[in-house]
């Protein structure tokens, strides 16, 4: 039994931090910082035209930094992304424990995505990947 199981007496779902998403005002400056200063490698970049751009950087291990520049959101921490095995079961359990769901499950290119919010307003993205993603 791991620490989570011993604290709650049961473990119904699995979560793993996968990425941190930040909104940036200058993509080039932010990429240089995370690449040249912090030692991350650029994994992928997506040009969204008038909607902005996304750059994903990878460090050691599996966790990534996702930088988004867009005309909508304010700069700073946007969300913490977590992989889950079963999004519906995870949301049901989190709701039963008092979590505030701010976006119900939505299909995305790699699976399904939902958002909850912590007591401080930090968004937590829950992602269930489809096979192969």
PyMOL commands that set and color helices and strands:
alter all, ss='L'
color gray80, all
select helices_A, chain A and resi 3-8+27-37+49-51+87-96
alter helices_A, ss='H'
color red, helices_A
select strands_A, chain A and resi 15-23+41-47+53-58+64-69+76-84+100-108+111-117+123-129
alter strands_A, ss='S'
color yellow, strands_A
deselect
rebuild
show_as cartoon
